[in-house]
Amino acid sequence: MKFLPKVSPRGMLAAAAAVAATAGLVGQSVAGPAQVQVQATGLQQQLDALLSDARFQGSLVGLVVRDATTGETLYDHDGSTRLLPASNTKLFSSTAAMHTLGPSYRFHTDVLATAPVRGGKLRGDLYLKGYGDPTALEGDYVALAKQVAKSGVRRIAGDLVADDTYFDHVRLGDSWAWDDEPFYYNAQISALTLAPNTDYDSGTAIVESRPGATAGAPVGLKLVPATNVIKLVSTATTGAAGSANTLTIERDHGTNVVRVSGSVPLGASVGQEWVTVWEPEVYAADVFRRALAAEGVRVDGRIKVAASPAQARRLARDESMTVGELMNPFLKLSNNMHAETLVKAMGAVAEASGTWSAGLGVVTDYAASVGVDTSTIRLSDGSGLSRKVNVTAKSVTDLLIAAQKEPWFQQWYDALPIAGNPDRFVGGTLRSRMAGTPAANNLHGKTGSLTGVTALSGYVSTADHRKLVFSMISNNYLTSPRPVEDAVGVTLASWSDTAPPAAIAPSSKRSAVTADTEWTK
């Protein structure tokens, strides 16, 4: 473990004059001209004590704390050890997107045609081409249908063609787990897609469930949005009032058959479950076809998937919110699909290749350009679902320090979850953590969680108003050390040079570990 002393008069970590080797408080020598060993300061002792928690036995943890202004390292425990970061990966993809695409970039979706329109009849196919918009809602496809109707088209003699060729056809990321595939945080990535809600969970649909009027009656089901692409197959029944809710909703692999089973108690409220959609471009085209019908535009043919002809003319266009605005739902709710869409979009824009490999090359190049040693890390996707991603706590703090100098920093910083703020689109994945402490409404950070992985990295101000950056990544534990993460955050927020606080103890309650997981709806 390396301890680097703070030498500024206002420094938090003034170096001690003596070395307390017998007390086990000696830091290892650090790279530099002097190769000096220093006694661990009060803050270092507190962080050491937190990392000695029994939850870390047999596991790995990296923790780096640095001055946000000078970049000086104040604490380093295994900060150069490569670890699996989970959703801390989004720090890399989001900053690269703000730099490469820019905060004002908008995705769009076009309706195209090549055939002439005579007497309200389009004598050929109608093309729906996506350019990666992860925020497209049913209402956006309705707006496109209205534009088509306004153009005078009343009938499509050919097919409705879904064109998602702006991205490649690789739907799922490198090493994503097969058993996560039905769940909303693991949806397929397509350049033409649809979200059912204003969390913008692209590539998913919502199954609403209602108990029947009497015990034994079938459970009522509804798809949001309505679509013919998903087929609901249900054996679910209504149980007696007060009985357990055992409803399960899951899509069969490789199909859009969604099976519903179990029981819902009589009188229960409406339930919602998100399911991923197989081949989202067909789903989007189906919703668009329904919108066209509602506007009095009939499609004679079927839905098929193909590329639009280069000479096709545009009949309608829908544009998304800006990338800067997208940062809020993306980072607050840790939306995996936004991360991967941004990666492929960066590949398409910067390298004319809407692929993971091209996009990740852009992300890596950006990180390198701001001082991250990318030879020591590996990025395998944009969201952190991949178990091949490896970064170091130091590399994360390098990125966080560099981001402060970017013209878009404030918008990006505001989009990070804020500890202890209960508003879902302010506190995000930190909304129920560190509430009522000095870290609340102070610490801006990105969470991360997978089985055996938890991470928290970001910015926090001390009691002396000194801004710090930190990164803590934990791997291979059996009992989650997330309460220790929170204790680290509170310790940093509480620290004062003039009146150091008492040591912050991590919660021992298991509920504190599981109360707010990464993707809780």
Secondary structure, 3 states (H helix, E strand, C coil): CECCCECCCCCCCECCCCCCHHHCCECECCCCCCCCCCECCHHHHHHHHHHCCHHHCCCEEEEEEEECCCCCEEEEECCCCCECCHHHHHHHHHHHHHHHCCCCCEEEEEEEECCCEECCEECCCEEEEECCCCCCCHHHHHHHHHHHHHCCCCEECCCEEEECCCCCCCCCCCCCCHHHCCCHHHCCCCCCCCCCCCCCCCCEEEEEEECCCCCCCECEEEEECCCCCCEEEECCEEECCCCCCCCEEEECCCCCEEEEECEEECCCCCEEEEEECCCHHHHHHHHHHHHHHHCCCEECCCEEECCCCCCCEEEEEEEEEEHHHHHHHHHHCCCHHHHHHHHHHHHHHHHCCCCHHHHHHHHHHHHHHCCCCHHHCECCCCCCCCCCCEECHHHHHHHHHHHCCCCCHHHHHHHCCECCCCCHHHHHHHCCCCCCCCCCCCCEEEEEEECCEEEEEEEEECCCCCEEEEEEEEECCCCCCHHHHHHHHHHHHHCCCCCCCCCCCCCCCCHHHHCCCCCCC
